[in-house]
Amino acid sequence: MGASVLIGILITFLVVILVLYLVQRLPLDGRTRQIAQIVVIIIGVISLLRYLAVF
C-alpha cells in the first residue's frame, strides 16, 4: 500500500510540473498566466493531500 501511495504522489507531482510548463508556453498575458499557475498549484496541493489521506 505504501508503494502505491508513493507512486501516486510522484505521478501527481510530475503532472503538476508538466501543466505548469504548458501554461508557460501559452500565449497569455502576465496576469492570466499567474492566475492559471495559482489554480494549477492549488489543485495539485489538494490532490497531494488526498493521497496523504488528509481529505
N, C-alpha and C positions, 0 to 999 in steps of 0.2 A: 504494500500500500504506500509506503514512503517513497518508493521509486516513481510510482505513477504521479504522485503529487509534485515531485521534483521535476519530472518531465513536463507536466502541465504548466508549472511556473516558468520553466525555461522557454517553452513554446509561446506563452503569453508575452514574456519579455521580448522575445525576438519579433513577434508580430507588432508590438507597440513601436519598437525601433524602426521596423520596416514602414509602418504607416506614417511615422514622423518624418522619415526620409521622403516618402512620396508627397507629403504635404509641402515639404520644402520645394519640391520640383513643380508644384502647381503655380500657374501664373496668377497669383493673388496679390492684393496689396498687403502691406505690413500688418495692419490691424486685423484683417480677416485671417491671415495666416497664423497670427498669435492666438486668436480665439480658437481656431481649429486645433492647434497644438495643445492648448489647455484642455479642450474636450477629449482629445485622444489620451492625454496623460491621466485625466480623471477616470475615464473608462478603464484604462489599463490598471490603475491602482485598485479600483473596485473589483476587477476581475482577479487580481492577485490576492486580494483579501478574501474573496470567495474560495480560492484554492486553499488558503490557510484556515478555512472554516471560521472566519470571523463573522460572516453573514450567513 
